[in-house]
């Protein structure tokens, strides 16, 4: 019986699919020789991160987040809990997913089209955690509501990696890399911010607008490159 995790199995299947696509196109499969880990590019849908205090305001005193689905990075999960996000002129996004575990600051991550739908024309593009001076909003839960004077951002494209990955690519925290996406709507993201941490898997995050623009699919070839 196989003991491989679903993530490992998925990576193997995706690698086989990419190889098949390139073979049918008569092209070599791009590879990073001796790369310590496979590259995964994920589309991050709108979501929010909350403090424990915010969770208790919205869901009741003593309430803690309930993991619903574990994410690619170990220890992180999509919670069962959902909130309603209210923007200017009472425009709303319902069923906004909370990601856990809780953080030190409240942060709502939207794609540009989400922000426009809410009536927030000037949502800033920021690295996660940088919410100072960002857009305000109102969150509503089953037990209460929370008015935030800041916290709404569009997450900048970024790559999570381990120290071994950073050494291989020759980058340090805060550096900027390029992500080359292939396929019929291929494009290159020029400003992918580097985040490095122990125990972190190599993963690029782009939002839904960016994923739709390049038609990202499981078999789409992607390559991470150091900027000149």
HELIX and SHEET records of a PDB file:
HELIX    1   1 UNK A    6  UNK A   25  1                                  20    
HELIX    2   2 UNK A   52  UNK A   59  1                                   8    
HELIX    3   3 UNK A   88  UNK A   90  5                                   3    
HELIX    4   4 UNK A  112  UNK A  118  1                                   7    
HELIX    5   5 UNK A  163  UNK A  169  1                                   7    
HELIX    6   6 UNK A  208  UNK A  213  1                                   6    
SHEET    1   A 6 UNK A  40  UNK A  44  0                                        
SHEET    2   A 6 UNK A 203  UNK A 207  1                                        
SHEET    3   A 6 UNK A 158  UNK A 161 -1                                        
SHEET    4   A 6 UNK A 187  UNK A 196  1                                        
SHEET    5   A 6 UNK A 176  UNK A 181 -1                                        
SHEET    6   A 6 UNK A 222  UNK A 226 -1                                        
SHEET    1   B 4 UNK A  47  UNK A  49  0                                        
SHEET    2   B 4 UNK A 107  UNK A 109 -1                                        
SHEET    3   B 4 UNK A 145  UNK A 155  1                                        
SHEET    4   B 4 UNK A 124  UNK A 126  1                                        
SHEET    1   C 6 UNK A  47  UNK A  49  0                                        
SHEET    2   C 6 UNK A 107  UNK A 109 -1                                        
SHEET    3   C 6 UNK A 145  UNK A 155  1                                        
SHEET    4   C 6 UNK A 135  UNK A 140 -1                                        
SHEET    5   C 6 UNK A  77  UNK A  86 -1                                        
SHEET    6   C 6 UNK A  67  UNK A  70 -1                                        
SHEET    1   D 6 UNK A  47  UNK A  49  0                                        
SHEET    2   D 6 UNK A 107  UNK A 109 -1                                        
SHEET    3   D 6 UNK A 145  UNK A 155  1                                        
SHEET    4   D 6 UNK A 135  UNK A 140 -1                                        
SHEET    5   D 6 UNK A  77  UNK A  86 -1                                        
SHEET    6   D 6 UNK A  92  UNK A 100 -1                                        
END                                                                             
